[in-house]
Amino acid sequence: MGYEFNVDEIFEIAEQIERNGAMFYRQMAENFPDVAVRELLLDIAAMEDDHEKVFISMRADLSDKEREPTVFDPEGESALYLRALADLRVFDAKATDDFVLPEELAEKEKMKKVFHEAINREKDSIVFYLGMKELVQESPGKEKIDYIIGEEMKHIRLLSNRLMSLPT
């Protein structure tokens, strides 16, 4: 069975990734009584909201040609690849609900655990975008996916810097 997809579908998934990210950061913020920590996580959630808006705008700006299927896969290999990528926890809102911070951890240890989890989720999203970029044929689509990858890399830099700034 063949499968076709386009840049529009990639942006739709990117929007969901950002919604899931914002939800993750908001839920994690509830775990910290310290106002500064909560605000930091809520600020990152707001960045995810802003990125979702950017992706919605990018999606709205796609031409009719960009919305056309760009990859035809008569053997169904791309569909299998997409399914494997879609199984990454970055897509699954349930994964956010399943991520539990043990109550007995000190707040600093909770922060480390949250930042490590967030960095891993950001990496998962980059893996998805890199995989999709390889499957998209048109140059404008690749450029837009590069933009998304750049945004996710900014998240990782921010999270890594915050993680390194935690007292030892």
Helices and strands as residue ranges (DSSP letters): E 3-5, H 7-29, H 35-60, H 64-67, E 71-73, H 77-86, G 89-91, H 93-98, H 107-135, H 139-165
